[in-house]
Amino acid sequence: MIKKQVRILHISDIHLDNEIGSGTEQSSAQIGLEAAIDASIEQNVDLILLAGDLFDHNRIKVECLNFVDSQFERLLCPLVMIAGNHDCLAEYSIYKRYNPEEASENVFFLRADAGSTCVFKDLGVTVWGRGIVEHHPGHKPLDHIPSVPEDGWYVGVTHGYCVDRDLQSFSSLIRPEEIEASGFDYLALGHVHVFSFMEHGLTKAAYCGSPNKGLGKDDMSAALVELNPQKGVFVNKLDLLPRTF
């Protein structure tokens, strides 16, 4: 595959629950997901990465699932998603009875326990992603990363807490040296609700924040990522705006 110029919208931590309204009565999570899909269309991105916690828990009711389907049906480009710690892939997971891939042919759900890969040859992009089965200190989000592809862009998506030291009371830890050794051109992270950018070795990584303004913060954010064959990888915070009724 040849490296092409690719625009990516990185979103995470939407935390949809069962608070589902309509019109101006929508929940902050509904507003956030809708704004993220709007932004993907307005920014004319080639790919969306959803780095976990689409749902706030695994007890989601059908009305909320129908809302997700209605938004995924609007997708104009591929969306690659993983599970987070709130909507983990344990035996009681919402994803045992709901398959987001059925909403649209543009949805690709990476659900293998040890991570899985999908390749978009038309974009020149390989995406590896690993979600959470059980959120505990023994879970290492960046274990089992396959070797770097021979050509094209290599992008990762996972969910966890990046720290520069061992914290025994924390779960799903990601170490800077793991990011550096990953071989990714870009790593899309989920779990932290505030935008932050980091660079370890040749890998650029970011927490995109959250489109959900109801998580104790003042903004709705995503990350807009440009993969440029001549200039490299550029990451910028994208402030999302709720739709005006």
Stockholm file with secondary structure:
# STOCKHOLM 1.0

chainA/1-245         MIKKQVRILHISDIHLDNEIGSGTEQSSAQIGLEAAIDASIEQNVDLILLAGDLFDHNRIKVECLNFVDSQFERLLCPLVMIAGNHDCLAEYSIYKRYNPEEASENVFFLRADAGSTCVFKDLGVTVWGRGIVEHHPGHKPLDHIPSVPEDGWYVGVTHGYCVDRDLQSFSSLIRPEEIEASGFDYLALGHVHVFSFMEHGLTKAAYCGSPNKGLGKDDMSAALVELNPQKGVFVNKLDLLPRTF
#=GR chainA/1-245 SS CCCCCEEEEEECCCCBCSCCCCGGGCCHHHHHHHHHHHHHHHTTCSEEEEESCSBSSSCCCHHHHHHHHHHHTTCSSCEEEECCSTTCCSTTCGGGTCCGGGTCTTEEECCCTTCEEEEETTTTEEEEEECCSSCSTTCCTTTTCCCCCSSSEEEEEEECEECSSCCTTCSSEECHHHHHHHCCSEEEEESCSSEEEEEETTEEEEEECCSCTTTTSSCCEEEEEEEETTTEEEEEEEECCCCCC
#=GC SS_cons         CCCCCEEEEEECCCCBCSCCCCGGGCCHHHHHHHHHHHHHHHTTCSEEEEESCSBSSSCCCHHHHHHHHHHHTTCSSCEEEECCSTTCCSTTCGGGTCCGGGTCTTEEECCCTTCEEEEETTTTEEEEEECCSSCSTTCCTTTTCCCCCSSSEEEEEEECEECSSCCTTCSSEECHHHHHHHCCSEEEEESCSSEEEEEETTEEEEEECCSCTTTTSSCCEEEEEEEETTTEEEEEEEECCCCCC
//
